[in-house]
């Protein structure tokens, strides 16, 4: 699943009321797991790209995507409805 799709799902989740968020906590956890998987894949890709050319456009794009995914994970953890 693409990063944009995960962002959309996460934003939809945060737009819900607190009561509805609690009911959908399982879906929330699934989204966070998918973001974590995406982050680990990006880490691996970045390491491979860095071995070739650390200044390439591809490498820079991967780093930007990793930053976005990391921020989303942090935001999700801060707004965890289980708190």
Phi, psi and omega per residue, in radians:
X1 nan 2.391 -3.107
X2 -1.273 2.789 -3.125
X3 -1.090 -0.709 -3.123
X4 -1.063 -0.692 3.132
X5 -1.137 -0.725 3.124
X6 -1.142 -0.700 3.107
X7 -1.067 -0.786 3.140
X8 -1.054 -0.780 3.138
X9 -1.113 -0.726 -3.127
X10 -1.159 -0.727 3.116
X11 -1.140 -0.684 3.076
X12 -1.055 -0.705 -3.139
X13 -1.102 -0.769 -3.100
X14 -1.238 -0.348 3.111
X15 -1.324 -0.251 -3.128
X16 -1.326 2.764 3.071
X17 -1.215 2.860 -3.104
X18 -1.058 -0.668 -3.130
X19 -1.120 -0.777 -3.137
X20 -1.211 -0.567 3.096
X21 -1.075 -0.711 -3.141
X22 -1.063 -0.699 3.138
X23 -1.170 -0.523 -3.072
X24 -1.773 0.372 -3.085
X25 -1.045 -0.619 3.120
X26 -1.087 -0.729 3.096
X27 -1.130 -0.676 3.100
X28 -1.038 -0.815 -3.137
X29 -1.092 -0.647 3.106
X30 -1.109 -0.746 3.122
X31 -1.089 -0.782 -3.134
X32 -1.112 -0.705 3.093
X33 -1.076 -0.719 3.122
X34 -1.133 -0.669 3.080
X35 -1.134 -0.702 3.108
X36 -1.106 -0.731 3.093
X37 -1.074 -0.785 -3.140
X38 -1.060 -0.703 -3.138
X39 -1.114 -0.757 -3.129
X40 -1.178 -0.641 3.079
X41 -1.126 -0.710 3.124
X42 -1.125 -0.706 3.094
X43 -1.002 -0.787 3.139
X44 -1.132 -0.752 3.131
X45 -1.106 -0.699 3.142
X46 -1.104 -0.733 3.131
X47 -1.098 -0.703 3.110
X48 -1.163 -0.758 -3.132
X49 -1.156 -0.658 -3.118
X50 -1.115 -0.583 3.117
X51 -1.104 -0.594 3.139
X52 -1.435 -1.167 -3.113
X53 -2.621 1.894 -3.072
X54 -1.265 -0.180 -3.115
X55 -1.872 0.140 -3.100
X56 -1.242 2.780 3.110
X57 -1.098 -0.704 -3.131
X58 -1.046 -0.783 -3.138
X59 -1.085 -0.783 3.140
X60 -1.137 -0.671 3.116
X61 -1.142 -0.691 3.114
X62 -1.134 -0.703 3.127
X63 -1.125 -0.734 3.108
X64 -1.093 -0.743 3.132
X65 -1.130 -0.695 3.107
X66 -1.068 -0.722 3.121
X67 -1.094 -0.728 3.135
X68 -1.117 -0.808 -3.131
X69 -1.099 -0.725 3.126
X70 -1.086 -0.734 3.114
X71 -1.135 -0.676 3.107
X72 -1.114 -0.728 3.119
X73 -1.100 -0.772 3.110
X74 -1.080 -0.760 3.123
X75 -1.092 -0.742 3.141
X76 -1.103 -0.731 -3.137
X77 -1.171 -0.600 3.112
X78 -1.207 -0.566 -3.080
X79 -1.793 0.379 -3.130
X80 -1.010 2.142 -3.104
X81 -1.226 -0.176 -3.133
X82 -1.337 -0.204 -3.122
X83 -1.214 nan nan
